[in-house]
């Protein structure tokens, strides 16, 4: 649908030929120019004839441009607040996924943990810096989202042989054995969650999975350890079911940290430090990894709900709700 719409657009409105044709068309086409303007050439007339098109459209080039530059917006969908804060699957794997071409965002380079997040509201894309960005720093966004190293490399191979973003470099620094071990742990964990008992042995087994996965990361690695998010979230949910409120909250704090958030207030009871009473329980220096952003919001909502309904702590509940509002 996007391809036919794009071809029809260029045939009827030649003014948009240059802004679209100057995007990257893939390795089998001549490279795009070094300068770029998203503005249409208004000197070219619009074709109003229903069956005659004066413009020549290079459909092969347009197909390449759409292959390497289109975005797949994901629907927010309903939220299951009784779930386990599972990672939202927003990967454009389905052939019938909606797709769109946004000219300026298509110029962004890639990082699996980019400093820019994007979200679509209808046919409007909103870009938001996901962390503090110094003047002159290149803005990067993620072309493909997955917590695991191997699926990312497989999908990103159409753009470049090997991703060299900070997250992928950190994964490779952990070693191939560690990367393969995480895949094995993830597969075993998924199978266990389908068949495992819903009793206290679940907590013991989940702690084993979590400990094994934690040991695959180098001790000096940065905070972002996305493959731990689901393990922490599942353990938190199991603790919640058994009334282990403190453990539940600590695991939810840990899941947020594994996604890249800096949780600066992990207190559960007692007075809140005067210096942070008007602030948030998380640092606003960066958002979590984009793939985990919605799941982190659900986690913060669960934390706020626990403080409000279980611990009857309105102050902490309100602070976590404000953190959720900031993170959306």
C-alpha positions as CSV (number, residue, x, y, z in Angstrom):
1,X,0.0,0.0,0.0
2,X,2.8,2.5,0.9
3,X,4.7,1.7,-2.3
4,X,1.6,2.3,-4.6
5,X,0.7,5.5,-2.6
6,X,4.3,6.8,-3.0
7,X,4.4,6.1,-6.7
8,X,1.0,7.8,-7.2
9,X,2.1,10.8,-5.1
10,X,5.2,11.4,-7.2
11,X,3.3,10.8,-10.5
12,X,0.7,13.3,-9.6
13,X,2.9,15.8,-7.7
14,X,6.4,15.9,-9.2
15,X,7.3,18.6,-6.7
16,X,8.0,15.9,-4.2
17,X,10.3,13.9,-6.4
18,X,13.5,15.4,-5.1
19,X,12.8,15.2,-1.3
20,X,11.9,11.5,-1.6
21,X,14.5,10.5,-4.3
22,X,17.4,12.1,-2.3
23,X,16.9,9.6,0.5
24,X,19.1,6.5,0.8
25,X,18.0,4.0,-1.8
26,X,20.0,1.0,-0.7
27,X,23.4,-0.5,-1.7
28,X,22.3,-1.4,-5.2
29,X,21.5,2.2,-6.2
30,X,23.7,5.3,-6.6
31,X,24.4,7.0,-3.3
32,X,22.2,10.0,-2.3
33,X,23.6,13.6,-2.5
34,X,25.5,15.0,0.5
35,X,23.0,17.8,0.9
36,X,19.3,17.4,1.5
37,X,16.2,19.6,1.5
38,X,12.7,18.3,2.5
39,X,11.0,21.1,0.8
40,X,9.1,20.4,-2.4
41,X,10.0,22.1,-5.7
42,X,7.0,24.4,-6.1
43,X,8.1,25.4,-9.6
44,X,6.9,22.0,-10.8
45,X,3.2,21.9,-11.7
46,X,0.7,19.4,-10.1
47,X,-0.6,16.9,-12.6
48,X,-4.4,17.1,-12.7
49,X,-5.1,14.7,-15.6
50,X,-6.7,11.4,-14.4
51,X,-4.8,9.1,-16.7
52,X,-1.8,11.0,-18.1
53,X,1.4,11.5,-16.0
54,X,4.1,13.7,-17.3
55,X,6.6,12.8,-14.5
56,X,8.8,9.8,-14.8
57,X,9.0,7.7,-11.6
58,X,11.9,5.3,-11.0
59,X,9.9,2.6,-9.2
60,X,13.0,0.5,-8.5
61,X,14.6,3.4,-6.7
62,X,11.4,4.2,-4.8
63,X,11.1,0.6,-3.7
64,X,14.6,0.8,-2.3
65,X,14.0,4.1,-0.5
66,X,10.9,2.7,1.2
67,X,12.7,-0.5,2.1
68,X,15.5,1.4,3.9
69,X,13.7,4.4,5.3
70,X,10.1,3.7,6.2
71,X,8.9,3.5,9.8
72,X,6.4,1.0,11.3
73,X,4.3,2.9,13.9
74,X,2.9,0.7,16.6
75,X,-0.5,1.0,18.3
76,X,-0.5,1.7,22.0
77,X,-3.2,-0.9,22.4
78,X,-4.9,-1.9,25.7
79,X,-2.8,-2.2,28.9
80,X,-3.1,-5.2,31.1
81,X,-2.3,-3.9,34.5
82,X,-2.5,-7.4,36.1
83,X,0.2,-8.7,33.8
84,X,3.9,-9.1,34.4
85,X,5.2,-5.9,32.8
86,X,6.2,-7.9,29.7
87,X,8.3,-6.4,27.0
88,X,6.1,-4.9,24.4
89,X,6.8,-6.4,20.9
90,X,6.9,-3.4,18.5
91,X,9.2,-5.0,16.0
92,X,8.0,-4.6,12.4
93,X,8.0,-8.3,11.5
94,X,4.5,-8.6,10.2
95,X,3.9,-8.2,6.5
96,X,0.6,-6.3,7.2
97,X,2.1,-3.9,9.6
98,X,1.3,-0.2,8.9
99,X,4.2,1.7,7.5
100,X,5.0,5.4,6.7
101,X,7.7,7.5,5.3
102,X,8.8,10.6,7.3
103,X,11.4,12.6,5.4
104,X,13.5,14.2,8.1
105,X,13.4,11.3,10.6
106,X,14.6,9.1,7.7
107,X,17.9,11.0,7.8
108,X,18.7,9.9,11.3
109,X,21.5,7.4,11.9
110,X,21.0,4.3,14.1
111,X,21.7,3.3,17.7
112,X,20.0,0.4,19.4
113,X,19.9,2.6,22.5
114,X,19.4,5.9,20.6
115,X,19.3,9.3,22.3
116,X,16.1,10.0,20.5
117,X,12.7,8.3,20.8
118,X,9.9,8.5,18.2
119,X,6.2,8.1,18.5
120,X,3.4,8.5,16.0
121,X,0.0,10.1,16.6
122,X,-2.0,9.4,13.5
123,X,0.2,10.6,10.6
124,X,2.3,12.9,12.8
125,X,5.6,11.7,14.2
126,X,7.0,13.3,17.4
127,X,10.7,13.0,18.1
128,X,11.9,13.4,21.7
129,X,15.4,13.5,23.1
130,X,15.6,10.4,25.4
131,X,18.5,11.8,27.5
132,X,20.4,15.0,28.1
133,X,22.1,15.9,24.8
134,X,25.0,18.3,24.5
135,X,25.1,20.9,21.7
136,X,26.7,19.4,18.6
137,X,25.9,15.7,19.6
138,X,24.4,13.7,16.8
139,X,20.8,12.6,17.3
140,X,20.3,8.9,16.8
141,X,17.3,6.6,16.8
142,X,16.7,2.9,16.7
143,X,16.0,1.2,13.4
144,X,15.0,-2.0,15.0
145,X,14.2,-2.9,18.6
146,X,15.0,-6.0,20.5
147,X,16.5,-6.7,23.9
148,X,18.8,-9.5,22.6
149,X,22.0,-8.9,20.6
150,X,21.6,-11.6,18.0
151,X,18.1,-10.6,16.7
152,X,19.3,-7.0,16.4
153,X,22.4,-7.9,14.4
154,X,20.4,-10.2,12.1
155,X,17.8,-7.5,11.3
156,X,20.3,-4.6,11.1
157,X,22.5,-6.5,8.6
158,X,20.5,-4.9,5.7
159,X,21.9,-1.5,6.7
160,X,25.4,-2.4,7.8
161,X,27.5,-5.5,8.5
162,X,27.8,-5.0,12.2
163,X,26.2,-2.5,14.6
164,X,28.8,-0.5,16.5
165,X,26.4,1.4,18.9
166,X,27.3,1.5,22.6
167,X,24.8,-1.2,23.5
168,X,26.1,-3.7,20.9
169,X,29.7,-2.9,21.8
170,X,28.9,-3.6,25.4
171,X,27.2,-6.9,24.5
172,X,30.2,-8.0,22.4
173,X,32.6,-7.0,25.2
174,X,30.7,-9.6,27.4
175,X,31.8,-12.2,24.9
176,X,30.1,-14.6,22.5
177,X,29.7,-17.2,25.3
178,X,27.7,-14.7,27.4
179,X,25.5,-13.7,24.4
180,X,24.7,-17.3,23.7
181,X,24.1,-18.1,27.3
182,X,21.5,-15.3,27.5
183,X,19.7,-16.7,24.5
184,X,19.5,-20.1,26.3
185,X,18.4,-18.5,29.5
186,X,15.7,-16.6,27.7
187,X,14.4,-19.6,25.9
188,X,14.4,-21.7,29.1
189,X,12.7,-18.9,31.0
190,X,9.9,-18.6,28.4
191,X,9.2,-22.3,28.6
192,X,9.2,-22.3,32.4
193,X,6.7,-19.4,32.5
194,X,4.3,-21.5,30.4
195,X,4.4,-24.5,32.6
196,X,5.9,-23.5,36.0
197,X,3.9,-23.9,39.2
198,X,2.3,-20.7,40.7
199,X,3.7,-21.3,44.2
200,X,6.7,-20.2,46.2
201,X,9.0,-22.5,44.3
202,X,8.4,-20.1,41.4
203,X,10.2,-17.4,43.3
204,X,13.2,-19.7,44.0
205,X,13.4,-20.8,40.3
206,X,13.1,-17.2,39.0
207,X,15.9,-16.1,41.3
208,X,18.1,-18.8,39.8
209,X,17.3,-17.6,36.2
210,X,18.0,-14.0,37.3
211,X,21.3,-14.9,39.0
212,X,22.5,-16.9,36.0
213,X,21.6,-14.1,33.6
214,X,23.3,-11.4,35.8
215,X,26.5,-13.5,35.7
216,X,26.7,-13.2,31.9
217,X,27.3,-9.4,32.2
218,X,30.7,-8.0,32.8
219,X,30.9,-6.3,36.3
220,X,32.1,-3.0,34.8
221,X,29.4,-2.9,32.2
222,X,27.1,0.1,32.1
223,X,23.7,0.0,33.8
224,X,21.7,-0.9,30.7
225,X,21.1,-4.7,30.8
226,X,17.8,-5.0,28.9
227,X,17.6,-8.8,28.9
228,X,17.2,-8.7,32.7
229,X,14.1,-6.5,32.6
230,X,11.6,-9.4,32.0
231,X,13.3,-11.5,34.7
232,X,13.0,-8.8,37.3
233,X,9.4,-8.1,36.3
234,X,8.4,-11.7,36.5
235,X,10.0,-12.1,39.9
236,X,8.3,-8.9,41.1
237,X,4.9,-10.3,39.9
238,X,5.5,-13.5,41.7
239,X,6.5,-11.7,44.9
240,X,3.3,-9.6,44.6
241,X,1.1,-12.7,44.4
242,X,2.6,-14.0,47.6
243,X,2.3,-10.7,49.6
244,X,6.0,-10.0,49.6
245,X,5.6,-6.3,49.2
246,X,9.2,-5.2,49.8
247,X,10.7,-7.8,47.4
248,X,8.1,-6.9,44.9
249,X,9.1,-3.2,44.9
250,X,12.8,-3.9,44.9
251,X,12.5,-6.1,41.9
252,X,10.5,-3.4,40.1
253,X,13.1,-0.9,40.9
254,X,15.8,-3.2,39.5
255,X,13.8,-3.8,36.3
256,X,13.7,0.0,35.7
257,X,17.5,0.2,36.3
258,X,18.1,-2.6,33.8
259,X,16.2,-0.6,31.2
260,X,18.4,2.4,31.7
261,X,16.5,4.5,34.3
262,X,18.4,5.8,37.3
263,X,16.2,5.1,40.3
264,X,17.4,7.7,42.9
265,X,14.9,6.9,45.6
266,X,14.4,3.2,46.4
267,X,13.0,3.9,49.8
268,X,9.9,1.9,50.8
269,X,9.1,3.2,54.2
270,X,10.3,6.0,56.4
271,X,10.8,9.7,55.7
272,X,11.7,11.0,52.3
273,X,14.8,13.1,52.1
274,X,13.9,16.8,52.2
275,X,16.1,17.4,49.2
276,X,14.1,15.0,47.0
277,X,10.5,15.6,48.3
278,X,9.6,17.9,45.4
279,X,11.5,15.9,42.9
280,X,10.9,12.5,41.2
281,X,12.1,9.1,42.5
282,X,14.0,8.7,39.2
283,X,16.6,10.8,37.4
284,X,15.4,12.8,34.4
285,X,18.8,12.6,32.7
286,X,17.5,9.9,30.4
287,X,14.5,7.8,29.4
288,X,14.7,4.0,29.3
289,X,15.6,2.0,26.2
290,X,12.8,2.8,23.7
291,X,11.6,-0.8,23.4
292,X,11.1,-0.9,27.2
293,X,9.6,2.5,27.5
294,X,6.0,1.5,27.7
295,X,6.7,-1.5,29.9
296,X,8.6,0.8,32.3
297,X,5.6,3.1,32.5
298,X,3.4,0.1,33.4
299,X,6.1,-0.8,36.1
300,X,5.9,2.7,37.6
301,X,2.1,2.5,37.6
302,X,2.4,-0.8,39.5
303,X,4.8,0.8,42.0
304,X,2.5,3.7,42.6
305,X,-0.5,1.4,43.0
306,X,1.4,-0.7,45.6
307,X,2.3,2.4,47.6
308,X,-1.2,3.8,47.5
309,X,-3.3,0.7,48.0
310,X,-1.1,-1.6,50.0
311,X,1.3,0.6,52.0
312,X,-1.2,3.5,52.1
313,X,1.7,6.0,51.3
314,X,0.1,8.7,49.3
315,X,3.3,10.8,49.1
316,X,5.3,8.1,47.4
317,X,2.4,7.0,45.2
318,X,2.1,10.6,43.9
319,X,5.8,10.8,43.3
320,X,5.8,7.7,41.2
321,X,2.7,8.8,39.3
322,X,4.6,12.0,38.4
323,X,7.5,9.9,37.3
324,X,5.2,7.9,35.1
325,X,3.7,11.1,33.6
326,X,7.3,12.4,32.9
327,X,8.3,9.1,31.2
328,X,5.3,8.8,28.9
